[in-house]
């Protein structure tokens, strides 16, 4: 293997980019991949920032709350899944330029993850794994001159290791860091590249020796540590430590849907805590806390109550599961966001899986303490208006919303094309989450693209295992 020229690699791999990092008090916005690695380091002096070629931001089909007709066919293009424009093609991998100029790899979940360096290669005189050293662990090579280290050395450790669950408090420490000669390390700076939707912070701050950090969503976190000694000299090498947070399986693993079959997130091994469950219900609402099962969890498109008569939306979930509460819960229980909610090969505009996410107006995701908050229906799928980042909905990619009374607001979802109805008292267009049912199209009386549609058609709800946040 020949020595890697970082500028040659840069020219070939122009699609690689360097994600931003997050310090204390800021939200994490960068995605990580699922690649595991040993403790590695980054040489700050060789950091390369390359713009991603051909990558587009997530776009919104309509920037308003009102959608009363078809939004047109979704275009098929790289990075688009279920009609949602991701920053990259989900689950793909590619080569990238590491901070020290070697050829690393990164993976796309919701966004491109960090560029993970390769292992050190003994057949050259290059720092392949970005730890500031050349050919460490290799037989002596007189042609390679080891670097002369004159600055403090950053050593980063995480007590919980490299593989954890979500909602885990990580205990980070820089206690192993040391200065040269009699110098002592007296200053620390922590940053992190976190998956999309991550909201963890370094506590009590990002400038202490041993902070903690909460893994709020699934995905890969890449922690960075800089140090300074008591003479004001900054470390030449920045410590890196990747931690992969996986959604923990529920205590009693199940399919998650009441009828024992999934229609979204089909791989229950890859998605043990979240399931897309199609079905019908005639009891109104899914957002309010007061909405509870009414037919003994017998709902679902293949369940005993496939017509939804006497059932509420939570009856589509298996006992012990619940309708996912917020976009944060979806992010915590699916490392890929909504990517696998719509199975490959699903017909266009055929699935919408709703969650209980509250909102006041404008299809903007809000909080439970924001006042009246049953406006709009949020979720995953390929049916509904596409959400973009301005809506503050994390990984959710679809919304069904209306400004017209007694309508859900998306043509292909409603009779005579689909079974979703948002009919209720008062301003029903501001209370879709409190009024919604899927009771229309009984006896497959609706039709879309020449095919019959029943009450259980066009999706249902996302069910989550474990405890809702």
ABEGO torsion letter per residue (X at the ends): XBBBBAAAAAAABAABBBBBBBBBGBBBABBBBABBBBBBBBBAAABBBBBBBGBBBBBBABABABBABBAEBBBBBBGBBGGBBBABBBGBBBBBBBAAGBBBBBBBBABBBBBBBBBBBAABABBAAGAGBBGBGBBBBAABBBBBBABBBBBBBBAAEABBBBGBBBBBBAAABBBBEABBBABBBBBBBBBBGBABBBOABAABABBBBBBABBEBBBBBBBBBBAAGBBBABBBBBBBBBBBBBBABBBAGBAAGBBABGABAAABAABBBBBEBBABBEAABAABBBAAGGABEAABABAAGBGBBAAAABBBGBBBBABAAAAAAABAAEAAAABBBGBBBGABBBBBABBBABGGBBBBAAAEBAABEBBEBEABEBBBBAAAGAEABABBBBBABBGBAGBAAABOAABABBBBBBEBAAAAAAAABBBABGBGGABBBGGBBBBAABGEEBBBBBEBBX
